[in-house]
Amino acid sequence: MEVVVEHSSFSANPRLFQSHNSAPSRTHDKEGGRWKAVLLAYKTLGVVFGGLVTSPLYVYPSMPLKSPTEEDYLGIYSIMFWTLSLIGVVKYASIAVNADDQGEGGTFALYSLLCRKMNIGILSSRAEESNSSLSNSFLHEEIQNKTRLGKFFERSIVARRVLLFIAMLGMCMLIGDGVLTPAISVLSAMDGLRAPFPSVSRSLVEALSAIVLVFLFLLQKFGTSKVSFLFSPIMATWTLSTPLVGIYSIIRNYPGIFKALSPHYILTFFWRNGKEGWLLLGGTILCITGSEAMFADLGHFNKSSIQIAFLFTIYPSLVLTYAGQTAYLIRNPGDHDDGFYKFLPRPIYWPIFVIATLAAIVASQSLVSATFSVIKQSVVLDYFPRVKVVHTSSSKEGEVYSPEVNYILMIVCVGVIVIFGDGKDIGNAFGVVVSLVMLITTILLTLVMIMIWRTSTFLVVLYFIVFFTMEGVYVSAVLTKLQEGGWIPFAISFILAFIMFGWFYGRQRKIEYELAHKIDLGRLKVLLSEPGVQRVPGLCFFYTHIQDGLTPILGHYIKNMKSLHKVTIFTTLRYLLVPKVAPHERILIKKLGIKGVYGCVIQYGYADSLNLEGADFVNQVTNSLRLHIQNSSVNNSEEIEEEIFAFEEAKLAGVIHIRGKTRFYIGRNCSWFDRKMLAFYEAIHSNCRSGIPALGLGVPPPQRIEVGMLYEA
């Protein structure tokens, strides 16, 4: 059984950073030809673009318009058109999709790309202290002639911490987006019942929306491919039908609507409305909701499929739909609170309502899939508590699903609808998330342009000024809505960021203790030579977090058990800040200078899946060890045969897996900060999954032994 699906190591040319020059593991993105790209683009409709293409449901109802005029509507449409064009087409579809890290997208992928290329990350100690040349080739795939900015980040620990915080905040905001997108999309669609049936109460709409969301989250376990196959026809119908209605509305109500494409109308809009016009940006920002999924969902699809779908279907559909809505509202300026359903012709009201409801369910899928992706990236990089991660596709590593995350999202989404049933409050919260995630992506992309792509100074300055200014103005507008629902994403993001920081801090402190109290080979020889200590039959996998030395749990175990197995493999499961590790660098074996004692490092990146189950895991490691013994130039053939025989004999005697179960002993000398943070870490650690099953090793419970030990904080 193979350890991973086929892929290769990174390109040797440090200037090739575009996704089409990344790993050959994505060859399925290229080999299928144009028709395969079109088919994959069709599938993206059901996953990536749901949130973006259904935004007309809630954009106008989210705006606090007061007696709007024709000129106001023309200005608003002009703002939305240029927002879609600049942020959607230029930033995400043309630039961001090229900044993937071996096919993976999102803010955390940008962060890992910067860390790997420039060696500026705050890695865990176990990644820093490794003396494996193969490992270092991954962690230090550096650019030779570094920029001044790159050297500054390498020198400044404060700058690196700020960069990590920005990446964490972006991930937390994206998860907040995954909570709010389902809530506002489904609620806005179901609100269409109130127009033909005024007797339908808001509470009934909220209850129906909650039921629809529960159904959506129950479908997630079937995987992105199956969900997209089910949802894509719905999304395609929606994407084609709304612009047709828009064209009808333009012809009937205001044929000259496209004169608003001139930026002149934006300037006159702000000149007339001043502060009120600025505050309305909190609503217009929603026209670009879900655009981050184009980047974050790269692991589920690929660059070309996302570009084809957006440029040839989604973008023209939104331009025509918003034009039709605006044309209707110019003729009927008082209907902005229900700006979508009111502009529908009566004969097609119910068919569009059904499609809108189904499309809203699809809209929720895009950010839910992105949430699973970023959670998985964070778990394998040890920035987030261990949760179960299931790979739902054998051909696409990026397709993942987490049961715990799925059901927590479901509960929070339903809670948001029940507690904040007003669509405008949720819209205010949504605007905060959308604008902040986009701003964080702009900052990280600017760093990639400067330090990795070496883009010309003029283009970098132009990019940064245009998008940072544009998104910064949007952020300033939505932050005024904090008291009107805008605090929701901040609360969600703060809780998530606190969990991430608490987990990361606790893991760092544990590894620091292990490095300070590690057992070297000399100490191990002394322990094994003590009276009463025996080498018992069997093969033991002893798991450790450190490589340059052995875990202090080993000394605790030998002193109390008075034994060590005849063949013991000290195994380290090592995450690298890369998406994938090449098969020949997956398992690294070395002898430790004591008979029957070996070291093993199993390396993988955040987009890898350990396809190992119990005996298969043992076979993979033992086969690698056998090859290592046979290729050893130190031993002669007789010694090699003897070593292999002893190894096979130990394997037949039985296999056991030993891991430490450590806790902090928080003494009186601990600072107040350590007392609180380590207690919080212990609370998280005691409720998260064990390290071995969470990493997919499938070790049978009867073969597991956990050795408890207290670490003094």
C-alpha angles and dihedrals in degrees: 000000000000119000095220139359113271119284138136138229125271127290115273092221108087092202095062104089105140117114092244088062094050129097122335085226085090093059090121084070091063109027099065094069127217097319092054090050090051091049091050090047088054090053091052089065089071096049117016105038104036095103094044101047095045094053092103086074093072111013100091095035088055093058119094094222119177117196094328118203132211090262090051092055092047089052092048092050091048090053091050093047094052092042090055092044099047102034098030103037104026105030105034107020095040107028114016096051088061092057095069121136104232091323097317120114140193136080094292091052088053089051093050090047090055092046095049097045097040103026092231102128129116096236125182115267093252088063094047100047098049114120094195110126090206091054093047090052087065100041095045104043086143134177111245102220103042124198123243089253091053091051090048092055091048091053098042119070088184091058091049091050091050089051091051091048091051091051091048092048091050091052092047091049090050089053088050087053088053089056098046100040095066092043099051096036097052094038092051092049095047090048086074088082091072096064098064092028109042090176091068107105128223089243092059091050090051092049093050090047091052091051091051091050093051089053090050094053092047088059094057095085090069091068138244096281094055093041092049091048088054096042103038096078089052092049093046090053091050093045092053100038101051096056089049089055087046093054090049090051092048093052093046101039113023119357092180095063094116092068083080089074086085110098086223089085091057092055094047090046093058092040091057100038103033111175093006090056090050091052091051088065086079086071101037091055088069090071088077097045113139094025090118088064088068086068102030094051095054090109090060094051132355143262100265095048092051093047093048093049095046101042098042103034117009100043098047090042092056094044092054095040094052090044090054093047092049092047090054093047092050087059093039105029095172096062098074093110088068097027097156109044095038093061092055116103110246097242092060098036097106097041090051091045091056091046091046092052092049091044090052088057088052090048089060091055096065097062094035089059090046090050091055089051097052093043090053091049090052095046095053091046088052095241094116133044114270113269129170112275118192123194105220097189131054092201102042115051092193093068106096139155131194117199095201094048091044095056094042089053090049093052093046093046092051089045092053091053094046096045099034102031093156107101092212092059091050089045090055090052090046092054091055092053096045096049096044094048090050092048092051091049089051092053094048092044090053090055090049091051093050102039104029112019093037090216115186115274092240093056093044092050091046092049094046096045094048099045101030090050093045095046092038090058089049091050092050090053097048094046088068086067095063094112092045099062098299091110091069097081091042090055092048093045093046092052092048093045090049090051091048093048093046092050094045092047093049093048091050092051092050093050091046089055092048092050091048093049101032120143117237125205093263091056090046091054090051091050092050092048094055116112114269096021110123137186104235125200119267145062117277129194105202110192120216136171096216131064106188092069136350130285117266087235087075092064090046090051097047093046092053102033095037090214148081127195118258090243115034124175114195101212127198121189102209128194117205126200089246131092096235140014121213115250094243090055095044099092120032118189131188138166116245098208096256122100111263094003120117140168122227129186118192109197129193141152132235094267094049125099121209100227092192127128123185107284091025090059091050091047093050093052095041092049090051090048092049090053090048091053093047092050094048111122093197100066126063122230094267093052090046092053091047092050093048091048092052089048094051090046091054091049092053091049090062142285124245131181118211125190133167124250102199134181133187120252102213106205131189092265092065118109121245090252093053092047092055099038096044092046088052091048092051090051090053094042094052091054101043128083124279115264097241102052091036088061094053099249093134094211109180111246094236089061095053126096123182118202114204121215137163119232114205109232 
